[in-house]
Amino acid sequence: MRNYLLSAKGTKITKFFTFLIGLLMIGGVSLGQTTIWLEDFSSGTYSVTAGGEGSDGTADYFMTTDGADINVTYTGFTGNFFAAQDVDDGGWTGSANPSQLTWSSIDVSGYTNLEIKGLFANVNTDKIDASDYVII
């Protein structure tokens, strides 16, 4: 009889912990990250505040692209991205060094522990000069 009671208690405890773990997993989903802003470079939510978007038609550019109109190939993404190469050579009207993108009016009020995530890439050739940089 004693073994039966332990077995019955064990079953209740097992069911309780299964329920508790399930509840915690559901709670974890609702407490996950919230995306409050996203730039996909198709909506034009940024502004160029130093230099200007453009291309010299060959290998110098500072612009939104889907990759079809630049001279390097990137993979692992979908849609548009912002590409920059050799922006300091004066190859188009408005080219400048440094060139700058600015986003404004992003409302983060009421949020804490903010994270900024970005995807940055470079090809394995001499496309970035030693003096080039990205500031976030």
C-alpha positions, 0 to 999 in steps of 0.5 A: 500500500505504501508503494501505491501511495508514493506512486500516486503522489509521484503521478500528481507531482509529475503532472503538477511539474509538467503543468508548471513547466508548460506554464513557464514556457508560455510565460517565457514566450509572452515575456520575450523580445519586442521589436519596436523599430525595424529598418528594411531599407524599403520604406525610407525611414532614414535620411542622409545627413552627410554626403548624399546617396548616389553612385558613379555607375561603377564601383563607388556608391552610397545607396539603398540597393537590392544588390543588382546595381553594385559590383559585389555580391552578398548573400544571406539576406532578402530585400534591400540593404544599404551599400557603401563603397569608396564614398570619398572619391567624389564620384557623384554629386553629393559624395562626401567623407564621411557620409552619414545616415540618420534615423530620428523619431524612433520612440523608445519611451517606456522601454528598458534594456534596449538592444540594437542589432544590425547586419554588416558585411564586407567582401574578402577583397580590398573594399574597405580602406584602413580609415573606414569606420561605422559608428552606431 
